[in-house]
Each structure stands twice: as C-alpha cells, then as structure tokens.
C-alpha cells in the first residue's frame, strides 16, 4: 500500500510527519500474493529443507565460536607492533546489569536514572509508547504524550496531533473515520527497539538514537491492510525535567533495514492471536 498523498518522513516536527513514531504508520508499498489466498502470504513457496539445514548448522557454528571466544577471558594475541590489539566494543549489545525502573506513569515506564544508560532506557520505552495503538485514540494519545514529553511542549504538540489525525488519515490505515477498528479485525501498531545509541549527553540533556522495527496493519479475515514490518531509526532529544528524562523533540529516518528471510508469512488469525496474547517489555540498558 502507499500513502503518496501524505507528507514524507523527515527530521522536522514529528507531529507534521504522519510516518513518524508518533502513532504513524511507517507503511511502504506492499505487493500482495496473486489469487484469492490469505493476504498474509499463504500462497508463498514453502521453505527449502536444505537451506533451513544450512542455516541451523551456521547458527550452531556461530554459537560455538561465540562461546569459545568468551571462554578466552583476558587472553589476547599481539599486534604486529607488539601492542595488544583493541577488543571489539560490546557496549552496543551488552546489558548493563541495571534493574529496570519500577515506576510507571500512565502505564509507561518512568523514573529513569540521570545517566547515559538512563537516557537510553527512556528513549527505548518512549519509542514503544509513541508507536502503539493508543496514539490513534484521542484520550490515550493525550496521556501518552504527557507521560513522555517535556510539559513545555505538550499542549502545542497535542494540538498539532489532533489536526493530523483526520478521518482521511484513519482511512489510509484501514480504520473507521473516528479511529476505531472495523468489526472483526485487529489493529496492530507496535514499535520494537533493537538497539540504542547516545550521540550527546550532559547533566541535563541527551540525544539518543533508537534503531527499531515496527509492525502495523489490520489482522483478520478480509483485511486489505495486512500487518507488515518496517525498520527505522528514531532520534529523541531528551531533557531532564522534574527528576526524569522527557522528550523535547524527535525525528525519524528509514532503516537500517536487513534482508528479509524466507519465513512463511503467518495467517491473519495467527497474527491477531499473537498481538492479543503477547504483551510488551520494559526496556533497560
């Protein structure tokens, strides 16, 4: 599907970018399978057994190599000039050991530490909230924005968002004119952070990039907007306000996007049950 008439993504005001993580769709053109089969791809070719076997063997080899590398401890070789080579920096993937925050505001994690790790945790959790189904309802949208943003920007942002969520916008994502979900279908809008990176941080401000994947669409029989996956990077500018990190502004760009695998696309019913049965996480570094 394509929303050629809507504004594109960019680094401007997130409220003006309907593809941003502020409840945007992040949709791209989707080529549906030919015929009358399930729109989620039941007509796709089955996986090839030999390829699957190669992938499994490859994963096992990688795991063995990783374990062997970890067991080497502090041993390292020497570089040609006699100095020890620099080890890869694992900061981007290694957990910090810090326990997730215990506080919540409107169901959203809060009470993050005034540290680099705290800023990353805040950015990840805020990305999840701002990419959720709740952004498509006026009542919950206001709660989400207030819980994640600097109070100084909340009122202006809510006004612009209310103007952006119009009947035509809802129609583009397959919803009813009032933003409700058509009968018999399940609306899906989820953001899943893959990693975070701090590009600027001091005592009272921080800029964090969150690399994310997203799911968006309608699951159910007869859906013309099947759930699809997208990849994007959100940049959040945070400010230390009232003892917590809050967003002052954000922007979004596409990718990095990995190559899609050969996994069989699930049916609409399977997707709907997964969304209804699996909850989200509190993200912490």
Secondary structure, DSSP 8 states (H G I E B T S, - for coil): ---TTS----SS-GGG-TTSTTT----------SSSS-TTTTTS----HHHHHHHHHHHHHHHHHHHHHHTTTT---B-TTSSB------TTTS--------EEETTEEE---SSHHHHHHHHHHHHHHHTSGGGGSHHHHHHHHHHHB-HHHHHHHHHHHHHHS-HHHHHHTT--TTS---TT-EEEEEEEEEEEEEEEE-SSEEEEEEEEEEEEEEESTT-SS--EEEEEEEEEEEEEETTEEEEEEEEEEE-------------HHHHHHHHHH--------
